[in-house]
Amino acid sequence: MVRHRLAKPWSGLESPRTFDSCILRETLSLGLGRGFLAQVPQQEGLGVTRTARDLVLEHFTWLGGHADVWPVFRDAEALEAVVKALSEPFRDAGITAVCGVESRGFLLGAAVAVELGAGFVPVRKGEGLFPGLKSERTTAPDYRRLRHRLRMQRNSVRPGDRLMLVDDWIETGQQAVAARDMVEECGGRWAGCSVIVDQLGPEGHVPVGPVRALLSYDELLAVRPDGP
C-alpha cells in the first residue's frame, strides 16, 4: 500500500483472482499457528523468545534513504512471526476476507487470510489484467504526490462480508481509504487495517478505521535512526 520512500520493484500477478481460504491453504502451505505478539520458538543458547517486532527490527534496513522490508519475506522465521502478529488483533473480529493492495499487500494479505481461515480479495493498481465488473477509485496524492487508480472485483465482496486490509506500511492512508470505500460500495463491512509500520498517526486513523501495527514509524526511527 503506502510506505516511506520505498520503490516497488515488483508488480506481479498479471491476472489475480479472488482466492478462498481452501485454495490459499493448499498453495501457500505456511503452517501458521496462533500466538499473541507472534512469539517464535526460543533459540538454543540465546535464552530469549523474539517477537515479530524484534524480527522486523532485525531485518529492516534503510537503503539510500529508502525503507527496505523485503528481507523479512526472505527469512522464514520472521515471515511466520509477522503473519501471526498481523492476524492476532483481528482473530476474533469475524473476518470473512482479507484485502491487500498490490504488491506487498498481496503477499501479506494472502498469508493472513490463511492464518484467519478467510478468503483473499486483491486490490489491483493501474491497468493490469483484471476480468469482470469492478469497483474503482483514484486516490488523493500520496507522499510522492502520485495518484493511484485502484480496482476491486465486485463479485469478490459479498453482502455481509467483514473485511480487513493488510499491508507492510501505512503513511498517508489514501489507499486504505479507497479500499474501504470500494468494500462498502460492494456491500461489505470494514473492520480496519493491520500493518507492520504505522506512520499515519492517531488523527489519520479516523477515515481508515482501527489501525493495528507491529510498531510505529517513530519507534522504528528510534531503534534504526540511520534512515531519512
Z-matrix of the N, CA and C atoms (Angstrom, degrees):
N
C 1 1.440
C 2 1.505 1 108.80
N 3 1.339 2 119.82 1 -99.51
C 4 1.450 3 120.30 2 178.73
C 5 1.513 4 109.54 3 -123.78
N 6 1.291 5 117.56 4 146.07
C 7 1.440 6 121.43 5 177.28
C 8 1.513 7 108.47 6 -155.67
N 9 1.325 8 116.53 7 166.46
C 10 1.457 9 121.03 8 -171.83
C 11 1.511 10 111.55 9 -76.34
N 12 1.310 11 116.99 10 112.46
C 13 1.467 12 122.84 11 173.10
C 14 1.516 13 112.85 12 48.27
N 15 1.313 14 116.68 13 44.62
C 16 1.467 15 118.78 14 -176.95
C 17 1.513 16 109.25 15 -118.12
N 18 1.337 17 115.53 16 114.24
C 19 1.453 18 119.06 17 175.68
C 20 1.516 19 109.70 18 -72.52
N 21 1.344 20 116.53 19 150.88
C 22 1.461 21 120.60 20 -179.71
C 23 1.526 22 109.01 21 -108.28
N 24 1.315 23 118.12 22 104.43
C 25 1.458 24 120.40 23 -174.87
C 26 1.511 25 113.69 24 -78.33
N 27 1.330 26 118.31 25 -7.64
C 28 1.463 27 119.52 26 -173.53
C 29 1.504 28 109.84 27 -129.56
N 30 1.327 29 117.20 28 129.04
C 31 1.459 30 119.80 29 176.65
C 32 1.511 31 110.88 30 -106.82
N 33 1.311 32 118.35 31 -35.91
C 34 1.461 33 126.86 32 166.38
C 35 1.505 34 117.90 33 46.84
N 36 1.342 35 115.36 34 179.44
C 37 1.450 36 124.50 35 173.98
C 38 1.522 37 111.41 36 45.83
N 39 1.334 38 117.17 37 70.39
C 40 1.448 39 121.28 38 -173.31
C 41 1.531 40 113.77 39 -66.03
N 42 1.321 41 116.64 40 -23.06
C 43 1.465 42 117.60 41 176.79
C 44 1.516 43 110.40 42 -141.38
N 45 1.364 44 117.67 43 67.98
C 46 1.460 45 120.58 44 -177.83
C 47 1.508 46 111.13 45 -70.63
N 48 1.311 47 116.77 46 153.21
C 49 1.449 48 122.64 47 175.77
C 50 1.501 49 108.53 48 -130.88
N 51 1.314 50 115.40 49 168.07
C 52 1.456 51 119.49 50 176.66
C 53 1.512 52 108.57 51 -72.46
N 54 1.320 53 116.80 52 126.50
C 55 1.450 54 121.42 53 -178.56
C 56 1.517 55 109.03 54 -104.16
N 57 1.321 56 117.30 55 140.94
C 58 1.460 57 118.15 56 171.68
C 59 1.519 58 108.51 57 -93.89
N 60 1.323 59 115.59 58 167.14
C 61 1.465 60 119.42 59 -172.30
C 62 1.516 61 112.09 60 -64.73
N 63 1.313 62 117.54 61 -27.59
C 64 1.474 63 120.24 62 179.64
C 65 1.524 64 110.18 63 -64.41
N 66 1.348 65 116.91 64 -48.47
C 67 1.460 66 121.00 65 179.82
C 68 1.520 67 110.43 66 -64.49
N 69 1.324 68 116.22 67 -40.60
C 70 1.460 69 119.76 68 -179.11
C 71 1.519 70 111.35 69 -62.15
N 72 1.340 71 116.05 70 -41.86
C 73 1.470 72 118.35 71 179.53
C 74 1.522 73 110.66 72 -60.17
N 75 1.333 74 116.37 73 -40.29
C 76 1.461 75 119.88 74 -176.36
C 77 1.519 76 111.05 75 -71.99
N 78 1.357 77 117.06 76 -38.69
C 79 1.460 78 119.55 77 -174.63
C 80 1.517 79 113.23 78 -83.83
N 81 1.329 80 116.91 79 -34.54
C 82 1.462 81 118.80 80 -178.05
C 83 1.512 82 112.73 81 -90.05
N 84 1.353 83 116.19 82 -41.57
C 85 1.468 84 122.18 83 176.59
C 86 1.520 85 112.46 84 46.15
N 87 1.316 86 116.38 85 52.82
C 88 1.456 87 119.22 86 -176.50
C 89 1.513 88 113.12 87 -82.67
N 90 1.343 89 116.40 88 -20.55
C 91 1.455 90 118.89 89 179.57
C 92 1.507 91 112.74 90 62.74
N 93 1.335 92 117.32 91 42.79
C 94 1.451 93 120.72 92 -174.64
C 95 1.516 94 110.70 93 -88.27
N 96 1.315 95 116.80 94 138.79
C 97 1.451 96 121.67 95 178.69
C 98 1.498 97 112.65 96 -107.93
N 99 1.334 98 116.75 97 -161.60
C 100 1.445 99 121.70 98 -179.67
C 101 1.516 100 109.76 99 -100.78
N 102 1.322 101 116.36 100 170.95
C 103 1.460 102 119.61 101 175.35
C 104 1.505 103 112.68 102 149.94
N 105 1.328 104 118.56 103 110.07
C 106 1.454 105 122.12 104 -179.47
C 107 1.527 106 109.81 105 -62.38
N 108 1.319 107 115.40 106 137.92
C 109 1.465 108 124.25 107 -174.58
C 110 1.521 109 112.08 108 66.90
N 111 1.334 110 116.54 109 4.29
C 112 1.462 111 121.62 110 173.91
C 113 1.515 112 112.20 111 49.99
N 114 1.321 113 116.76 112 57.87
C 115 1.456 114 119.83 113 176.93
C 116 1.521 115 109.88 114 -71.65
N 117 1.321 116 116.39 115 139.03
C 118 1.454 117 121.62 116 179.73
C 119 1.515 118 108.26 117 -101.34
N 120 1.323 119 118.12 118 158.98
C 121 1.461 120 120.40 119 -176.35
C 122 1.522 121 112.58 120 -55.34
N 123 1.311 122 115.21 121 143.50
C 124 1.467 123 120.90 122 179.64
C 125 1.511 124 110.25 123 -63.79
N 126 1.319 125 116.09 124 131.77
C 127 1.453 126 120.81 125 -179.22
C 128 1.521 127 109.99 126 -85.22
N 129 1.308 128 115.64 127 135.42
C 130 1.460 129 121.42 128 -177.21
C 131 1.521 130 110.44 129 -59.09
N 132 1.338 131 115.75 130 129.55
C 133 1.447 132 120.58 131 176.78
C 134 1.511 133 114.90 132 90.78
N 135 1.338 134 117.72 133 -17.07
C 136 1.455 135 119.99 134 -178.66
C 137 1.525 136 111.73 135 -89.58
N 138 1.337 137 117.47 136 -34.19
C 139 1.444 138 121.28 137 178.42
C 140 1.515 139 113.58 138 72.41
N 141 1.342 140 118.80 139 17.45
C 142 1.459 141 121.99 140 -179.92
C 143 1.526 142 109.36 141 -135.21
N 144 1.325 143 115.15 142 157.61
C 145 1.454 144 121.21 143 173.28
C 146 1.513 145 108.10 144 -114.36
N 147 1.309 146 117.30 145 120.55
C 148 1.456 147 121.36 146 -175.98
C 149 1.523 148 110.67 147 -90.61
N 150 1.326 149 116.05 148 139.30
C 151 1.451 150 121.17 149 178.64
C 152 1.523 151 109.53 150 -91.38
N 153 1.341 152 114.89 151 172.61
C 154 1.460 153 120.05 152 176.82
C 155 1.524 154 110.43 153 -59.12
N 156 1.334 155 116.80 154 -39.21
C 157 1.464 156 120.46 155 178.40
C 158 1.532 157 110.78 156 -59.68
N 159 1.334 158 116.62 157 -44.56
C 160 1.466 159 120.59 158 178.15
C 161 1.523 160 110.75 159 -58.39
N 162 1.323 161 115.61 160 -43.88
C 163 1.457 162 120.32 161 -175.98
C 164 1.524 163 111.91 162 -70.13
N 165 1.330 164 117.18 163 -36.45
C 166 1.465 165 119.63 164 175.46
C 167 1.523 166 109.91 165 -62.05
N 168 1.321 167 117.15 166 -47.07
C 169 1.456 168 120.43 167 -179.81
C 170 1.525 169 111.53 168 -63.71
N 171 1.312 170 116.56 169 -32.71
C 172 1.468 171 120.57 170 179.40
C 173 1.519 172 111.28 171 -67.78
N 174 1.332 173 116.93 172 -38.69
C 175 1.467 174 120.66 173 -173.80
C 176 1.524 175 113.44 174 -95.86
N 177 1.330 176 117.69 175 -17.78
C 178 1.463 177 120.99 176 -176.34
C 179 1.528 178 111.23 177 -69.85
N 180 1.333 179 115.69 178 142.05
C 181 1.468 180 120.50 179 177.08
C 182 1.526 181 109.85 180 -140.61
N 183 1.325 182 115.40 181 157.62
C 184 1.463 183 122.50 182 167.39
C 185 1.519 184 107.05 183 -104.57
N 186 1.309 185 116.77 184 128.79
C 187 1.461 186 120.99 185 178.41
C 188 1.518 187 108.56 186 -122.29
N 189 1.330 188 116.25 187 107.20
C 190 1.451 189 120.28 188 -179.75
C 191 1.518 190 113.00 189 59.48
N 192 1.332 191 116.74 190 34.26
C 193 1.456 192 120.47 191 -179.25
C 194 1.504 193 114.36 192 85.33
N 195 1.335 194 117.39 193 1.88
C 196 1.458 195 121.95 194 -179.59
C 197 1.529 196 109.76 195 -107.65
N 198 1.328 197 116.08 196 140.16
C 199 1.461 198 120.29 197 177.76
C 200 1.526 199 110.37 198 -76.03
N 201 1.315 200 116.40 199 135.26
C 202 1.462 201 121.38 200 179.47
C 203 1.522 202 109.52 201 -126.15
N 204 1.334 203 115.92 202 105.91
C 205 1.464 204 120.48 203 177.72
C 206 1.525 205 112.38 204 -102.38
N 207 1.331 206 117.16 205 -0.20
C 208 1.464 207 119.52 206 -177.58
C 209 1.522 208 113.94 207 -58.66
N 210 1.339 209 121.11 208 -32.76
C 211 1.469 210 119.40 209 178.39
C 212 1.524 211 113.74 210 -58.53
N 213 1.332 212 118.41 211 -25.03
C 214 1.464 213 120.88 212 175.93
C 215 1.520 214 110.54 213 -62.11
N 216 1.332 215 117.04 214 -37.76
C 217 1.463 216 121.46 215 -178.82
C 218 1.529 217 111.17 216 -70.48
N 219 1.314 218 116.93 217 -27.53
C 220 1.473 219 120.40 218 -176.73
C 221 1.516 220 112.24 219 -77.16
N 222 1.329 221 117.59 220 -24.86
C 223 1.459 222 121.62 221 -177.18
C 224 1.521 223 110.03 222 -96.79
N 225 1.320 224 117.23 223 117.35
C 226 1.467 225 121.18 224 -174.48
C 227 1.523 226 112.18 225 -61.40
N 228 1.316 227 117.24 226 -40.73
C 229 1.452 228 121.91 227 -179.20
C 230 1.529 229 110.57 228 -64.10
N 231 1.326 230 115.78 229 -45.99
C 232 1.459 231 120.41 230 -179.58
C 233 1.523 232 111.22 231 -65.92
N 234 1.330 233 116.79 232 -42.51
C 235 1.461 234 120.55 233 -178.59
C 236 1.525 235 111.20 234 -63.20
N 237 1.307 236 117.26 235 -45.15
C 238 1.464 237 120.69 236 179.14
C 239 1.524 238 111.01 237 -61.19
N 240 1.345 239 116.35 238 -44.79
C 241 1.462 240 120.35 239 -178.96
C 242 1.517 241 111.34 240 -64.37
N 243 1.330 242 117.42 241 -41.17
C 244 1.463 243 121.26 242 -179.97
C 245 1.520 244 110.87 243 -64.92
N 246 1.321 245 117.67 244 -43.52
C 247 1.464 246 120.77 245 -179.81
C 248 1.528 247 110.76 246 -62.02
N 249 1.316 248 116.73 247 -42.39
C 250 1.469 249 119.91 248 177.29
C 251 1.524 250 110.83 249 -62.05
N 252 1.328 251 116.74 250 -44.24
C 253 1.461 252 120.93 251 -177.25
C 254 1.525 253 111.47 252 -66.31
N 255 1.321 254 117.46 253 -37.72
C 256 1.460 255 120.79 254 177.38
C 257 1.529 256 111.28 255 -67.25
N 258 1.312 257 116.31 256 -30.90
C 259 1.466 258 120.98 257 -178.02
C 260 1.520 259 112.80 258 -78.22
N 261 1.324 260 116.64 259 -35.98
C 262 1.457 261 121.68 260 -166.76
C 263 1.531 262 115.19 261 -56.11
N 264 1.340 263 120.65 262 -44.79
C 265 1.471 264 119.36 263 -177.18
C 266 1.527 265 113.55 264 -63.33
N 267 1.336 266 117.15 265 -19.52
C 268 1.455 267 120.83 266 -176.31
C 269 1.533 268 112.42 267 -114.00
N 270 1.339 269 115.88 268 12.69
C 271 1.462 270 119.01 269 -174.15
C 272 1.524 271 112.50 270 -62.61
N 273 1.319 272 116.98 271 -34.60
C 274 1.466 273 120.86 272 -178.55
C 275 1.521 274 112.00 273 -107.73
N 276 1.328 275 117.23 274 23.47
C 277 1.466 276 121.66 275 -176.14
C 278 1.525 277 113.19 276 -94.98
N 279 1.316 278 117.30 277 4.75
C 280 1.463 279 120.06 278 178.82
C 281 1.517 280 113.71 279 71.13
N 282 1.327 281 116.88 280 32.57
C 283 1.462 282 121.35 281 -178.54
C 284 1.533 283 110.23 282 -68.31
N 285 1.326 284 116.99 283 127.50
C 286 1.465 285 121.54 284 176.51
C 287 1.525 286 112.18 285 -104.25
N 288 1.332 287 117.05 286 -19.31
C 289 1.462 288 120.84 287 177.79
C 290 1.523 289 109.47 288 -156.08
N 291 1.325 290 114.32 289 149.44
C 292 1.460 291 122.42 290 177.52
C 293 1.516 292 107.65 291 -114.35
N 294 1.325 293 117.04 292 132.38
C 295 1.457 294 118.18 293 175.57
C 296 1.519 295 110.00 294 -108.82
N 297 1.329 296 115.24 295 150.17
C 298 1.449 297 121.42 296 -179.89
C 299 1.509 298 109.96 297 -143.10
N 300 1.348 299 116.14 298 139.85
C 301 1.460 300 121.59 299 179.96
C 302 1.522 301 109.06 300 -92.30
N 303 1.299 302 116.35 301 135.19
C 304 1.457 303 123.56 302 178.02
C 305 1.534 304 110.78 303 -50.69
N 306 1.381 305 123.27 304 129.44
C 307 1.451 306 122.95 305 9.43
C 308 1.532 307 113.63 306 -114.87
N 309 1.331 308 118.06 307 -39.79
C 310 1.457 309 118.24 308 -178.45
C 311 1.519 310 111.90 309 -63.06
N 312 1.340 311 116.21 310 -27.54
C 313 1.455 312 119.55 311 175.67
C 314 1.512 313 112.72 312 -64.06
N 315 1.342 314 117.37 313 -28.57
C 316 1.466 315 120.54 314 174.66
C 317 1.530 316 110.14 315 -64.44
N 318 1.331 317 115.59 316 -46.93
C 319 1.464 318 120.19 317 -175.17
C 320 1.530 319 111.55 318 -68.69
N 321 1.327 320 116.46 319 -52.06
C 322 1.466 321 119.82 320 -178.23
C 323 1.519 322 111.62 321 -70.66
N 324 1.328 323 116.93 322 -40.07
C 325 1.452 324 120.27 323 -178.65
C 326 1.515 325 112.83 324 -63.11
N 327 1.324 326 117.02 325 -43.03
C 328 1.459 327 120.51 326 179.20
C 329 1.523 328 111.26 327 -64.62
N 330 1.335 329 116.30 328 -40.33
C 331 1.463 330 119.86 329 179.70
C 332 1.529 331 111.18 330 -66.60
N 333 1.345 332 117.52 331 -40.63
C 334 1.458 333 120.72 332 177.29
C 335 1.522 334 110.30 333 -66.08
N 336 1.318 335 117.72 334 -36.77
C 337 1.461 336 120.61 335 176.59
C 338 1.525 337 111.21 336 -58.70
N 339 1.319 338 117.13 337 -42.99
C 340 1.462 339 121.19 338 176.95
C 341 1.527 340 110.03 339 -61.37
N 342 1.321 341 116.06 340 -46.05
C 343 1.464 342 120.94 341 -178.96
C 344 1.517 343 112.04 342 -59.88
N 345 1.337 344 117.04 343 -36.09
C 346 1.460 345 121.27 344 -177.47
C 347 1.526 346 113.22 345 -92.68
N 348 1.336 347 117.03 346 -3.48
C 349 1.460 348 119.75 347 -177.45
C 350 1.519 349 111.93 348 68.31
N 351 1.329 350 115.95 349 34.35
C 352 1.458 351 122.08 350 -177.85
C 353 1.525 352 110.19 351 -116.22
N 354 1.341 353 116.07 352 173.24
C 355 1.452 354 120.94 353 174.15
C 356 1.517 355 110.91 354 -87.30
N 357 1.338 356 115.51 355 175.38
C 358 1.457 357 120.78 356 -179.83
C 359 1.520 358 109.94 357 -124.89
N 360 1.336 359 116.23 358 135.72
C 361 1.463 360 123.06 359 179.32
C 362 1.527 361 108.50 360 -119.54
N 363 1.332 362 118.47 361 110.47
C 364 1.464 363 120.39 362 -179.66
C 365 1.523 364 111.57 363 -79.44
N 366 1.323 365 115.47 364 143.34
C 367 1.465 366 122.16 365 172.55
C 368 1.524 367 106.86 366 -115.55
N 369 1.333 368 115.37 367 113.66
C 370 1.460 369 119.68 368 -175.75
C 371 1.508 370 111.81 369 -91.61
N 372 1.334 371 114.35 370 151.19
C 373 1.455 372 121.78 371 174.07
C 374 1.529 373 109.55 372 -103.82
N 375 1.321 374 115.73 373 151.83
C 376 1.452 375 120.19 374 169.86
C 377 1.507 376 114.27 375 68.21
N 378 1.346 377 114.57 376 -142.45
C 379 1.462 378 121.06 377 -169.66
C 380 1.517 379 114.09 378 -112.67
N 381 1.322 380 119.50 379 15.37
C 382 1.459 381 120.69 380 -179.37
C 383 1.517 382 112.35 381 -61.76
N 384 1.333 383 116.48 382 156.11
C 385 1.462 384 122.47 383 -178.52
C 386 1.530 385 110.42 384 -55.93
N 387 1.331 386 115.87 385 130.02
C 388 1.464 387 121.78 386 -177.37
C 389 1.525 388 107.08 387 -159.06
N 390 1.326 389 118.54 388 90.19
C 391 1.472 390 121.22 389 -170.48
C 392 1.527 391 113.47 390 -70.57
N 393 1.332 392 114.93 391 159.91
C 394 1.456 393 121.01 392 173.36
C 395 1.518 394 114.05 393 91.00
N 396 1.336 395 114.75 394 175.60
C 397 1.458 396 121.09 395 177.57
C 398 1.518 397 109.91 396 -69.44
N 399 1.320 398 115.79 397 140.90
C 400 1.468 399 119.57 398 -174.01
C 401 1.524 400 111.50 399 -133.77
N 402 1.315 401 115.00 400 150.96
C 403 1.453 402 122.90 401 164.96
C 404 1.522 403 106.54 402 -93.46
N 405 1.325 404 117.02 403 139.41
C 406 1.457 405 120.20 404 -175.62
C 407 1.525 406 110.98 405 -133.83
N 408 1.321 407 115.32 406 147.37
C 409 1.452 408 121.84 407 173.98
C 410 1.532 409 108.68 408 -144.10
N 411 1.323 410 116.14 409 147.46
C 412 1.456 411 121.95 410 170.43
C 413 1.516 412 107.15 411 -110.04
N 414 1.306 413 116.82 412 124.71
C 415 1.463 414 120.90 413 -173.77
C 416 1.525 415 111.59 414 -74.53
N 417 1.317 416 115.04 415 158.46
C 418 1.460 417 120.19 416 166.74
C 419 1.529 418 107.69 417 -67.55
N 420 1.327 419 118.72 418 163.83
C 421 1.476 420 120.34 419 -177.75
C 422 1.527 421 112.05 420 -58.34
N 423 1.341 422 115.17 421 139.23
C 424 1.456 423 120.38 422 176.94
C 425 1.527 424 109.67 423 -90.29
N 426 1.342 425 116.68 424 -165.74
C 427 1.460 426 119.85 425 -175.81
C 428 1.527 427 112.52 426 -66.60
N 429 1.335 428 117.14 427 -18.21
C 430 1.468 429 120.72 428 175.38
C 431 1.522 430 111.65 429 -97.63
N 432 1.355 431 115.52 430 8.71
C 433 1.464 432 123.38 431 -178.44
C 434 1.522 433 111.96 432 65.30
N 435 1.313 434 116.26 433 27.77
C 436 1.460 435 121.64 434 177.58
C 437 1.521 436 110.26 435 -101.13
N 438 1.319 437 115.49 436 143.42
C 439 1.459 438 121.58 437 172.60
C 440 1.524 439 108.48 438 -103.15
N 441 1.323 440 116.83 439 140.72
C 442 1.458 441 121.04 440 -178.73
C 443 1.521 442 109.95 441 -119.65
N 444 1.315 443 115.47 442 135.55
C 445 1.460 444 121.44 443 174.26
C 446 1.524 445 107.92 444 -91.58
N 447 1.326 446 116.58 445 116.20
C 448 1.456 447 122.60 446 -177.85
C 449 1.518 448 109.60 447 -109.82
N 450 1.340 449 115.45 448 144.35
C 451 1.462 450 120.99 449 -177.88
C 452 1.518 451 110.45 450 -136.00
N 453 1.323 452 114.55 451 142.63
C 454 1.461 453 122.02 452 177.87
C 455 1.526 454 108.39 453 -134.87
N 456 1.321 455 117.16 454 134.02
C 457 1.467 456 120.69 455 176.88
C 458 1.529 457 109.64 456 -67.17
N 459 1.317 458 115.64 457 127.22
C 460 1.464 459 119.71 458 -176.06
C 461 1.532 460 112.34 459 -63.04
N 462 1.326 461 117.31 460 -35.07
C 463 1.465 462 118.92 461 -177.27
C 464 1.525 463 113.09 462 -78.93
N 465 1.341 464 116.99 463 -0.09
C 466 1.465 465 119.50 464 178.75
C 467 1.526 466 111.92 465 -83.89
N 468 1.339 467 117.27 466 -15.53
C 469 1.461 468 122.25 467 177.80
C 470 1.519 469 108.75 468 -115.26
N 471 1.322 470 115.26 469 124.29
C 472 1.453 471 120.68 470 -177.62
C 473 1.518 472 110.02 471 -106.51
N 474 1.331 473 117.06 472 152.42
C 475 1.469 474 119.49 473 178.49
C 476 1.528 475 111.29 474 -54.44
N 477 1.317 476 116.14 475 131.00
C 478 1.455 477 120.05 476 -179.40
C 479 1.512 478 114.29 477 91.00
N 480 1.331 479 118.41 478 -10.54
C 481 1.468 480 120.50 479 176.58
C 482 1.529 481 110.17 480 -59.95
N 483 1.308 482 115.12 481 145.74
C 484 1.471 483 121.47 482 174.70
C 485 1.521 484 106.84 483 -118.96
N 486 1.330 485 116.37 484 117.66
C 487 1.455 486 121.57 485 -172.50
C 488 1.518 487 112.36 486 -119.07
N 489 1.328 488 114.35 487 149.34
C 490 1.453 489 123.25 488 171.68
C 491 1.519 490 108.02 489 -124.02
N 492 1.321 491 115.92 490 158.98
C 493 1.458 492 121.87 491 176.51
C 494 1.518 493 109.21 492 -109.13
N 495 1.327 494 116.76 493 137.45
C 496 1.464 495 122.20 494 177.94
C 497 1.520 496 108.95 495 -123.35
N 498 1.324 497 116.23 496 135.26
C 499 1.465 498 120.80 497 175.80
C 500 1.525 499 108.84 498 -157.06
N 501 1.338 500 114.95 499 174.95
C 502 1.459 501 118.32 500 -179.58
C 503 1.522 502 112.02 501 -84.84
N 504 1.352 503 117.74 502 -30.99
C 505 1.458 504 119.96 503 -170.96
C 506 1.520 505 108.73 504 -149.49
N 507 1.320 506 117.41 505 137.17
C 508 1.461 507 120.85 506 171.89
C 509 1.513 508 107.82 507 -125.16
N 510 1.346 509 116.02 508 123.88
C 511 1.464 510 120.15 509 -176.28
C 512 1.522 511 111.42 510 -117.81
N 513 1.341 512 118.10 511 -65.92
C 514 1.462 513 119.78 512 178.93
C 515 1.521 514 112.05 513 -91.75
N 516 1.319 515 117.27 514 -22.53
C 517 1.457 516 121.64 515 -179.60
C 518 1.517 517 114.56 516 81.42
N 519 1.321 518 117.90 517 3.04
C 520 1.461 519 120.39 518 -175.86
C 521 1.523 520 112.92 519 -64.17
N 522 1.325 521 117.26 520 -39.69
C 523 1.461 522 119.27 521 -179.79
C 524 1.525 523 110.85 522 -72.36
N 525 1.324 524 117.03 523 -33.22
C 526 1.462 525 119.99 524 176.98
C 527 1.524 526 110.68 525 -66.21
N 528 1.326 527 117.12 526 -40.74
C 529 1.464 528 121.10 527 177.36
C 530 1.527 529 110.22 528 -61.58
N 531 1.335 530 116.40 529 -44.09
C 532 1.462 531 120.16 530 179.31
C 533 1.523 532 111.11 531 -63.30
N 534 1.335 533 117.12 532 -42.37
C 535 1.463 534 120.84 533 178.92
C 536 1.528 535 110.47 534 -63.23
N 537 1.315 536 117.04 535 -42.23
C 538 1.468 537 120.17 536 178.45
C 539 1.533 538 110.82 537 -61.20
N 540 1.328 539 116.99 538 -44.68
C 541 1.462 540 120.55 539 179.00
C 542 1.523 541 111.59 540 -58.58
N 543 1.341 542 116.81 541 -43.14
C 544 1.461 543 120.30 542 -178.56
C 545 1.522 544 111.40 543 -68.25
N 546 1.335 545 116.66 544 -41.66
C 547 1.458 546 120.47 545 178.19
C 548 1.524 547 110.56 546 -58.86
N 549 1.318 548 116.74 547 -46.98
C 550 1.459 549 120.59 548 -177.41
C 551 1.520 550 111.31 549 -71.16
N 552 1.326 551 117.39 550 -33.21
C 553 1.463 552 120.76 551 175.68
C 554 1.525 553 111.24 552 -62.78
N 555 1.324 554 116.50 553 -34.30
C 556 1.464 555 121.44 554 -178.68
C 557 1.532 556 112.75 555 -86.48
N 558 1.328 557 117.89 556 2.38
C 559 1.452 558 120.51 557 175.60
C 560 1.509 559 115.55 558 99.60
N 561 1.331 560 117.74 559 4.43
C 562 1.454 561 120.85 560 179.91
C 563 1.519 562 112.10 561 -89.32
N 564 1.321 563 115.64 562 168.40
C 565 1.462 564 122.48 563 176.32
C 566 1.521 565 108.72 564 -111.48
N 567 1.314 566 116.22 565 140.74
C 568 1.466 567 122.77 566 -174.17
C 569 1.519 568 110.50 567 -96.08
N 570 1.338 569 117.05 568 129.43
C 571 1.466 570 121.05 569 -179.08
C 572 1.518 571 113.04 570 -102.93
N 573 1.350 572 117.90 571 -25.71
C 574 1.452 573 120.37 572 -179.08
C 575 1.517 574 112.34 573 133.41
N 576 1.334 575 116.29 574 -164.81
C 577 1.461 576 122.52 575 -174.47
C 578 1.525 577 110.67 576 -127.34
N 579 1.326 578 115.31 577 145.83
C 580 1.455 579 121.60 578 173.52
C 581 1.522 580 107.56 579 -128.72
N 582 1.337 581 116.28 580 121.50
C 583 1.458 582 121.09 581 -173.06
C 584 1.525 583 110.56 582 -136.30
N 585 1.314 584 115.36 583 164.06
C 586 1.457 585 119.70 584 175.76
C 587 1.523 586 109.95 585 -76.11
N 588 1.338 587 117.35 586 -49.92
C 589 1.468 588 121.93 587 -177.81
C 590 1.533 589 109.67 588 -123.14
N 591 1.335 590 115.85 589 129.55
C 592 1.460 591 122.33 590 177.50
C 593 1.520 592 109.12 591 -108.13
N 594 1.324 593 116.19 592 110.98
C 595 1.459 594 121.83 593 176.38
C 596 1.528 595 111.28 594 -106.37
N 597 1.319 596 116.42 595 2.91
C 598 1.458 597 121.51 596 -171.85
C 599 1.518 598 113.04 597 -74.58
N 600 1.327 599 116.75 598 -42.73
C 601 1.457 600 119.90 599 -176.85
C 602 1.515 601 111.65 600 86.83
N 603 1.338 602 118.40 601 157.25
C 604 1.466 603 122.90 602 -173.45
C 605 1.523 604 114.07 603 -56.03
N 606 1.343 605 118.27 604 -40.51
C 607 1.457 606 119.84 605 -178.24
C 608 1.524 607 111.52 606 -64.01
N 609 1.308 608 116.29 607 -35.29
C 610 1.460 609 119.83 608 -178.79
C 611 1.509 610 113.97 609 -75.60
N 612 1.339 611 117.31 610 -10.54
C 613 1.457 612 120.02 611 -179.16
C 614 1.521 613 112.90 612 -74.26
N 615 1.323 614 117.56 613 -21.71
C 616 1.469 615 120.69 614 -173.31
C 617 1.529 616 112.40 615 -56.28
N 618 1.348 617 120.47 616 -52.29
C 619 1.470 618 119.12 617 -177.49
C 620 1.531 619 114.52 618 -73.62
N 621 1.333 620 117.96 619 -18.28
C 622 1.469 621 119.51 620 -177.00
C 623 1.525 622 111.97 621 -102.55
N 624 1.337 623 117.62 622 -5.19
C 625 1.458 624 120.17 623 -179.40
C 626 1.515 625 111.54 624 82.99
N 627 1.330 626 117.39 625 -168.36
C 628 1.472 627 120.89 626 -178.78
C 629 1.527 628 111.67 627 -57.15
N 630 1.320 629 116.26 628 134.99
C 631 1.461 630 121.88 629 176.03
C 632 1.514 631 108.05 630 -121.66
N 633 1.321 632 116.74 631 123.21
C 634 1.454 633 122.34 632 176.77
C 635 1.527 634 107.78 633 -114.49
N 636 1.318 635 116.38 634 131.38
C 637 1.464 636 120.31 635 -175.19
C 638 1.517 637 110.89 636 -136.42
N 639 1.330 638 115.73 637 153.30
C 640 1.458 639 120.07 638 175.08
C 641 1.516 640 110.93 639 -70.05
N 642 1.345 641 117.09 640 -34.54
C 643 1.447 642 120.89 641 176.44
C 644 1.517 643 109.18 642 -160.18
N 645 1.324 644 115.82 643 157.45
C 646 1.457 645 121.02 644 177.53
C 647 1.525 646 109.39 645 -87.48
N 648 1.325 647 114.73 646 164.83
C 649 1.458 648 119.79 647 178.01
C 650 1.521 649 110.89 648 -62.75
N 651 1.329 650 116.59 649 -39.47
C 652 1.472 651 120.13 650 179.06
C 653 1.527 652 110.88 651 -62.71
N 654 1.340 653 116.82 652 -40.12
C 655 1.466 654 119.89 653 177.49
C 656 1.525 655 110.69 654 -64.24
N 657 1.325 656 115.77 655 -39.57
C 658 1.460 657 119.99 656 179.13
C 659 1.520 658 110.98 657 -61.86
N 660 1.323 659 116.88 658 -45.37
C 661 1.459 660 120.37 659 179.84
C 662 1.519 661 111.51 660 -66.72
N 663 1.348 662 116.60 661 -32.98
C 664 1.461 663 119.34 662 -179.82
C 665 1.521 664 111.50 663 -65.68
N 666 1.350 665 115.76 664 -35.63
C 667 1.462 666 120.51 665 -178.65
C 668 1.519 667 111.71 666 -89.12
N 669 1.351 668 115.92 667 -36.33
C 670 1.461 669 121.18 668 -179.19
C 671 1.529 670 109.18 669 -122.21
N 672 1.334 671 117.50 670 73.69
C 673 1.469 672 121.44 671 -172.29
C 674 1.521 673 114.32 672 -76.67
N 675 1.326 674 118.00 673 4.22
C 676 1.463 675 120.69 674 -176.46
C 677 1.527 676 111.64 675 -83.42
N 678 1.332 677 118.35 676 16.00
C 679 1.448 678 122.37 677 -179.06
C 680 1.519 679 111.65 678 -88.08
N 681 1.363 680 116.25 679 -163.72
C 682 1.467 681 120.37 680 -176.35
C 683 1.517 682 111.35 681 -67.73
